[in-house]
Amino acid sequence: QALPLFACTKLGRYVDGGLVMPLFMSHADCAAAVEAAANADAPESDGPAQISALSLQSVVDQLGDPSSPAFSFVAPSSSVEHNERYVGKGVYMRRVEPEPEPEDVPPPLAAE
């Protein structure tokens, strides 16, 4: 099954002379970025921004094409929020002391 990625050409930015296109893993995050960009910019004369769905394979195929833009992957906001909330806060870490060896267990068999 193909991994869907979402992009909008109006979100692309020129960095060091080349176009960098953000690829979102969440349609809702892409739509929010498009809306934020539309609210920040003056109304566009070429119509509303459109979100394009791309497969990961199609993006990989474009990486070798020098005329294609560079890509930056944008993690889903829910994943970023989860990481900020839990990771490194001790929620997933629990130190467990090793159990003492019982004294009535026979020693392992010796190799002959």
C-alpha positions in Angstrom: 0.0 0.0 0.0 1.3 3.4 -1.0 2.1 6.0 1.7 0.2 9.1 0.9 2.0 12.5 1.1 0.3 15.9 0.5 1.8 19.0 -1.1 0.8 22.4 -2.3 3.0 24.2 -4.8 2.1 27.5 -3.1 3.9 26.4 0.1 7.2 25.9 -1.7 10.0 28.3 -0.7 13.3 29.1 -2.4 16.3 28.2 -0.3 19.8 28.7 -1.5 18.6 29.2 -5.0 16.5 26.0 -5.2 12.8 25.3 -4.6 12.0 23.3 -1.4 8.6 21.7 -1.3 7.1 20.6 2.1 5.5 17.2 2.0 3.0 16.6 4.7 2.1 13.1 6.0 -1.3 14.5 7.2 -3.9 16.0 4.9 -5.3 18.1 7.8 -1.8 19.5 8.5 -1.3 20.4 4.8 -4.8 22.0 4.7 -4.0 24.1 7.8 -0.6 25.2 6.3 -2.4 26.2 3.1 -5.0 28.2 5.0 -2.4 29.9 7.2 -0.4 30.8 4.1 -3.5 32.2 2.4 -4.4 34.3 5.4 -0.8 35.7 5.6 -0.6 36.6 1.9 -2.6 38.9 -0.2 -5.3 37.2 -2.2 -3.8 35.3 -5.1 -4.8 36.2 -8.7 -4.2 32.7 -9.9 -7.0 31.1 -7.8 -7.1 29.1 -4.6 -4.3 26.8 -3.6 -4.9 23.1 -4.3 -3.5 20.2 -2.3 -2.0 17.4 -4.4 -1.7 13.8 -3.1 1.5 12.0 -3.9 2.8 8.5 -3.2 6.1 8.0 -1.5 7.2 6.1 -4.5 6.5 9.0 -6.9 8.5 11.3 -4.6 11.4 8.8 -4.5 11.3 8.7 -8.4 11.5 12.5 -8.6 14.6 12.6 -6.3 16.9 11.7 -9.2 15.4 14.4 -11.5 17.5 17.6 -11.3 14.5 19.7 -12.5 12.3 18.5 -9.5 12.2 20.5 -6.3 13.9 19.4 -3.1 11.5 18.1 -0.5 11.2 18.5 3.3 9.1 16.0 5.1 6.7 17.4 7.7 5.7 15.0 10.5 2.1 14.8 11.5 1.3 17.4 14.2 -0.2 14.6 16.3 3.1 12.8 16.3 5.0 16.0 17.1 2.6 16.7 20.0 3.0 13.2 21.3 6.8 13.5 21.3 6.7 16.8 23.0 4.3 15.5 25.7 5.8 12.2 26.5 9.2 11.3 25.2 12.0 12.1 27.6 9.5 12.8 30.4 10.0 9.4 32.1 6.6 8.1 30.9 8.2 5.3 28.9 11.1 4.7 31.2 10.8 2.5 34.2 13.9 1.1 35.9 13.4 -2.5 36.8 15.8 -4.1 39.3 16.9 -7.6 38.3 15.3 -10.4 40.3 17.7 -12.2 42.6 18.6 -15.7 41.7 16.8 -18.3 43.8 19.2 -20.3 45.9 17.5 -23.6 45.3 18.0 -23.6 41.5 20.5 -26.2 40.5 23.6 -25.0 38.5 23.5 -25.3 34.8 24.8 -28.6 33.3 28.4 -28.6 32.4 29.4 -29.3 28.8 31.0 -32.7 28.4 
